[in-house]
Amino acid sequence: MEVTRVAQEEMLHTIYRILMRITTDEALIGWTNTFYAKVYDTGTLSSVFPAPGRANVTPAGWPTISSLQIAGLAAGIETTLRCAGRKEPRVHGKRTADGALYTCSWRK
């Protein structure tokens, strides 16, 4: 998981980091969908916001996602939130029939 975190930080050590700090939470999680599409060629990613500082992120169309991939994607989402200046980001992933579900929380 540490390799995932370091790789994500390196990727975001560009103009993205500055932009992410001033963008809305909705746009930030929307970027996660874009990053996902660049890294993975399986399934799609969608996000919903049930409350401020919370998001549910769902990769669908990937029923064979491994436990390691579930954990790695969680580490990537959490690192993105942290690099964007969100405080105390927490991401918990669990397997679903069609992929996974990540429950994300943070403070601004």
Secondary structure, DSSP 8 states (H G I E B T S, - for coil): -HHHHHHHHHHTTTHHHHHHHHS-HHHHHHHHHHHHHHH--SSEEEEE-SSTTEEEEEEES-TT--HHHHHHHHHHHHHHHHHTT-EEEEEEEEEETTEEEEEEEEE-
